[in-house]
Amino acid sequence: MSTEAEQQLLHDARNGNAEEVKQLLDAMTKGEVIFDINCKGRSKSNMGWTPLHLACYFGHAVVVEDLLKAGADVNVLNDMGDTPLHRAAFTGRKEVVMLLLQYNADTSIVNGSGETAKEVTHDKDIRNMLEAVERTQERKLEEELLGAARDGETGKLSALLNKPKPPDINCVDQMGNTPLHCAAYRAHKNCALKLLKNGADPKIRNKNDQTPLDLAQGAEMKLILGGKTGKVINKPLRRYEGLLWKSSRFFGWRLYWIVLEHGVLSWYRRQADAVNNEHRQGCKHLTQAVCTVKSTDSCFFSVRCFDDTVHRFKIPKNNLPSHSREVIMSLYERL
């Protein structure tokens, strides 16, 4: 790693020495010299700034483009949390701002002062440009969220919702369907649960005046969306216990006191045994388990565990429908 080459690159980028920058980048591409294109300066004049920051701040568009073509990180942060877009916007470099946007600069990044590039600029044209791009980027994320809910991509959906500036969880498609509508009509229960836990509104109606529940496919999805589900699943994970029928190959259906805690499903013959944590009849870890509700009767459900064993349960008929929902939702929270 050549420190001398990095210092030269920082100097040339700051001063707009386009030919010298190009020569250094060509040498790097050919492997003649090795240096970090996103290196940060250590001198008073460039402390914590990369070559791209310097070129953007001083408006050297040719240098900016060459750095981006060579692989410079368009969203790299300096020691103050500024991206190159912040610096170009602050100094009113319209051409440079347009270049950065062409290379997908993120307009939503906030700096150390909590400001986006749009908020640091004093140029009206740049502000309008950034607002337009910001909305385009927001809509792109919304479409990705809708697509993830529609396709059942729980991991992608979670990643989108965990972004520093996530898409609107109640955004809509051309039919007025929110991501929760999409998950509901495709029966993607895990996506629906994740959306509800993150504040999705189950009461929003689409252009056909339908709520997600109206579009829900299957008993499981209807249980998730039915009643006051949103309030249930937004609570912290808690211990669930109660009487359930459990099927056995040799003994048929027997009544057990079921305890669901810390991702483990346990069953006891009596409640007192569960309280004293003794005489446990069996238990199963719910890691990678799948819960399936019988389509014709929501009181019946099965749990397929990671080892492919299947355990069948039945909610006592004298229990209220709300209790059925509570049991299923307690399981879904942990799957």
SVG drawing of the C-alpha trace seen along z (x, -y; Angstrom):
<svg xmlns="http://www.w3.org/2000/svg" viewBox="-68 -29 73 76">
<polyline fill="none" stroke="black" stroke-width="0.4" points="0.0,0.0 1.6,-3.3 1.0,-6.1 2.9,-8.4 0.5,-7.6 -2.5,-8.3 -1.1,-11.7 -0.5,-12.6 -4.0,-11.5 -5.5,-13.6 -3.4,-16.6 -4.3,-16.3 -8.0,-15.7 -8.1,-18.8 -6.4,-21.0 -8.2,-19.6 -5.1,-18.1 -7.2,-15.8 -4.3,-14.4 -2.2,-13.5 -5.3,-11.8 -5.9,-9.9 -2.3,-8.7 -2.5,-7.5 -5.8,-5.7 -4.4,-4.0 -1.4,-2.9 -3.6,-1.5 -5.8,0.4 -2.6,1.9 -1.4,3.0 1.7,0.9 0.9,-0.9 -1.4,0.2 -3.4,-2.4 -6.8,-2.9 -8.9,-5.1 -11.1,-5.9 -8.1,-6.9 -8.6,-9.8 -6.3,-12.7 -4.2,-13.3 -3.0,-16.9 -4.8,-20.0 -6.1,-20.8 -7.8,-17.5 -8.2,-15.9 -10.7,-13.0 -11.6,-13.7 -11.3,-11.3 -10.2,-12.3 -13.8,-12.2 -14.9,-14.6 -12.2,-17.0 -12.9,-16.9 -16.7,-17.4 -16.2,-20.3 -14.0,-22.2 -16.1,-21.3 -13.6,-19.4 -16.2,-17.4 -13.6,-15.6 -11.7,-14.3 -15.0,-13.3 -16.1,-11.3 -12.7,-9.6 -12.7,-8.6 -16.2,-7.2 -15.3,-5.2 -12.3,-3.8 -14.5,-2.5 -14.5,-5.3 -17.4,-4.8 -20.0,-7.4 -21.5,-7.3 -18.2,-7.3 -18.3,-9.4 -15.7,-11.8 -15.0,-12.3 -18.0,-14.7 -20.4,-12.2 -20.7,-14.0 -21.0,-12.2 -19.5,-13.7 -23.0,-14.7 -23.2,-16.8 -20.0,-18.6 -21.0,-19.2 -24.5,-20.4 -23.1,-22.7 -20.8,-24.5 -23.5,-24.6 -21.7,-22.4 -24.7,-21.5 -22.7,-19.5 -21.0,-17.5 -24.3,-16.8 -25.7,-15.5 -22.7,-13.2 -23.0,-11.8 -26.7,-11.1 -26.0,-9.3 -23.8,-7.0 -26.6,-6.4 -25.6,-8.7 -27.9,-8.2 -29.9,-11.4 -31.3,-10.0 -28.0,-9.8 -27.7,-12.2 -24.4,-13.7 -23.1,-14.3 -25.4,-17.3 -28.4,-15.2 -28.8,-16.8 -29.3,-15.4 -27.6,-16.9 -30.9,-18.7 -30.8,-20.4 -27.2,-21.7 -27.5,-23.3 -28.2,-27.0 -29.0,-26.5 -32.7,-26.3 -32.0,-24.3 -29.9,-21.7 -32.6,-21.5 -35.3,-20.8 -33.1,-18.3 -32.4,-16.4 -36.1,-16.5 -37.1,-14.9 -34.4,-12.2 -35.3,-11.6 -38.9,-10.9 -37.8,-8.6 -35.5,-6.7 -38.3,-6.5 -40.7,-5.1 -38.1,-2.5 -37.8,-1.3 -41.6,-1.2 -41.9,0.9 -39.2,3.2 -41.2,3.5 -44.4,4.3 -42.6,6.8 -41.0,8.5 -44.4,8.8 -46.0,10.1 -43.3,12.7 -42.9,13.8 -39.3,12.6 -39.2,12.2 -35.5,11.5 -35.6,8.8 -38.6,7.3 -36.9,7.2 -33.8,5.6 -35.9,2.8 -37.7,2.1 -34.4,2.1 -32.9,-0.7 -32.1,-3.9 -34.8,-5.5 -37.1,-2.7 -39.9,-2.9 -43.4,-3.8 -44.8,-0.6 -48.3,-1.6 -47.3,-2.5 -49.7,-1.4 -49.5,0.1 -51.8,-0.8 -54.7,1.1 -54.3,-0.7 -52.9,2.4 -50.4,2.0 -47.6,4.5 -49.9,6.1 -52.6,6.5 -50.0,8.2 -48.9,10.6 -52.5,11.4 -53.7,12.3 -50.5,14.4 -50.8,16.1 -47.3,15.1 -47.9,15.3 -44.3,14.4 -44.3,11.3 -47.6,10.3 -46.4,10.8 -43.2,8.8 -45.3,5.9 -47.7,5.9 -44.9,5.9 -43.4,2.9 -46.7,0.9 -48.5,1.8 -52.1,0.6 -54.5,3.5 -57.5,1.2 -56.4,-0.5 -58.8,0.2 -57.7,0.5 -59.4,-0.9 -62.0,1.9 -62.8,0.9 -61.1,4.1 -58.9,4.5 -56.1,7.0 -58.4,9.3 -60.9,9.2 -58.1,10.5 -56.6,13.0 -56.1,16.5 -56.2,19.4 -57.2,19.9 -53.7,19.0 -53.7,15.6 -57.2,14.9 -56.2,15.6 -53.2,13.3 -55.3,10.4 -58.5,11.1 -59.7,9.4 -57.2,7.2 -54.2,9.0 -52.1,6.0 -52.3,5.3 -51.4,8.9 -48.3,9.2 -46.9,5.8 -46.5,7.0 -43.1,8.3 -42.7,12.0 -44.2,13.5 -44.8,16.9 -47.9,18.6 -49.6,21.4 -52.9,23.2 -54.8,26.4 -54.5,28.0 -55.4,31.5 -52.3,33.3 -52.4,36.2 -50.4,39.3 -49.9,42.4 -50.5,44.8 -52.8,42.9 -54.9,40.7 -55.9,37.3 -54.9,36.4 -55.3,33.1 -52.0,31.4 -51.0,28.2 -48.9,26.5 -46.1,24.0 -44.5,21.9 -41.5,20.0 -38.0,19.0 -38.7,20.8 -39.5,24.1 -42.9,25.8 -43.4,28.1 -46.3,30.2 -47.2,31.4 -50.1,33.5 -51.0,30.9 -50.6,27.1 -48.9,27.7 -46.2,29.7 -45.5,26.8 -45.4,24.3 -42.9,26.5 -41.1,27.4 -41.3,31.1 -42.7,34.3 -42.5,32.7 -44.0,35.1 -42.1,33.7 -40.7,30.6 -39.7,29.3 -37.5,26.4 -39.3,24.3 -36.2,23.3 -37.1,23.6 -40.5,25.1 -43.6,24.6 -47.1,24.1 -50.1,25.1 -53.7,24.5 -56.4,26.9 -58.3,25.0 -61.7,26.3 -61.3,25.8 -59.0,23.3 -59.0,25.2 -56.7,27.8 -53.1,27.1 -49.8,28.9 -46.2,28.0 -43.5,29.6 -40.1,29.3 -36.6,29.1 -36.2,32.9 -39.4,33.4 -41.4,34.7 -45.0,33.5 -47.0,32.6 -50.7,32.2 -52.8,30.0 -56.4,29.1 -57.8,26.1 -60.7,27.2 -64.0,26.4 -65.3,24.5 -62.6,21.8 -63.5,18.5 -62.3,17.8 -60.0,15.1 -58.2,17.8 -57.6,19.7 -56.0,16.6 -53.9,16.1 -52.5,19.7 -51.7,19.5 -50.2,16.0 -48.0,17.0 -46.6,19.7 -46.2,17.4 -44.3,14.9 -41.6,17.5 -41.3,19.1"/>
</svg>
